[in-house]
């Protein structure tokens, strides 16, 4: 069984002795919100708020904070919801945890070979989902990143926008990100470096193993020379360790964008 640590999120917990009332129309930076928590059962509390706590558009909230209430959480209207950059890395870590759990299921040798092929490819899928979510979150966060993305993306860089299309630019950016192939890491490294002005982490190991992923996805595990890939748990865990290293390094780079 692989020993794996999640990305260290600098989270804090605010406990509300009462209800949380959501009236915000704009999206708020919040890690999570929960109801009916028992104060005595919580491992750690950084701040306690006495009485009901209302979150509106003017309420200062933070994307690394959990807001937990002893009572209810109520939204009185269709509001703006909440988001956090840390959701991106949390979803990745959960996906990899599920892969590791599946890798330890007891089964016969033939089914184990099939399962490990699927899990090996799924590590790359988890990385691709992370890259897409990360790119979307940070590009859409600030105008300067939107402009840099438009200049960096090969299908948008030479496009001239009419005044009638200005309101559609956000949609065009999101659509372009959605249709980007994120396992083409050389192209992605250029896109990230030009858009965010960062140093893209080393991805040589992931590049070297990508052909195995392609053989699994497109040729049922056979190479074009008819070699059949048998993926052991050790090979799977090595890929996970190297993917974690790459993912965490890239997330750290973007997490520090705003200082």
Secondary structure, DSSP 8 states (H G I E B T S, - for coil): -----------EEEEEES-EEE--SS-EE-SEEE-S--GGG-S--SEEEES-EEE-TTS---TTEEEEESS-EEESSS---EE-THHHHHHHHHHHHHHHHHHT----HHHHHHHHHHHHHHHHHHHHHHHHHHHHHHHTT-HHHHHHHHHHSTTTTT----GGGGGGHHHHHHHHHHTS-TT-HHHHHHHHHHHH-------HHHHHHHHHHHHHHHHTTB-TT--B----HHHHHHHHHHHHHHHHHHHHHHHTTT-
